[in-house]
């Protein structure tokens, strides 16, 4: 009888150990699955545009789909670009006015500047007056007037929606203005102060 109890105890112990290991394995598997889903989710951080700072009512985080659904004026136009080497060319962009986007996010009357930052840390600062302007030019066509825009499409091709699909684009301030250096690709954050 004592021999049977030892065998039964050993069997029960082994069975409990197997159940614990199986349960632990299942829990670990669930956690791994959850991480994989998060990592492969294209709506994760990579395509969210954040508008923040003391110059807006609160922090706003927007996906491309949310921005496109905001019922703001869509701007589709050919923007003239002049770079540091004197190269002149046109790029066709589709997007919306940066000022309209910021207004929708709740810009305060006290706001004075806007800092546009890309996913790699490059940033450029504009005054609120710069962002509101609707008369940026194309030196080759004096009648053409541009707004500063956040674009999501260039030359008929949409930007990759999983890699910050936003680009700041603007015309020239005056003839000879090297404006292409002011364009910011993969915009991640717009800080208004």
Secondary structure, DSSP 8 states (H G I E B T S, - for coil): -HHHHHHHHHHHHHHHHHHHHHHHHHHHHHHHHHHHHHHH-TTSGGG-EEEESTTBSS-EEE-HHHHHTS---EEEEEEEEE-TT--EEEEEEEEEEHHHHHHHH-B-TT--EEEEEETTS-EEEEEHHHHH---EEETTEEEEEE--EEEEEETTEE--TTS---EEE--BSSTT---GGG-BSSEEEEEE-
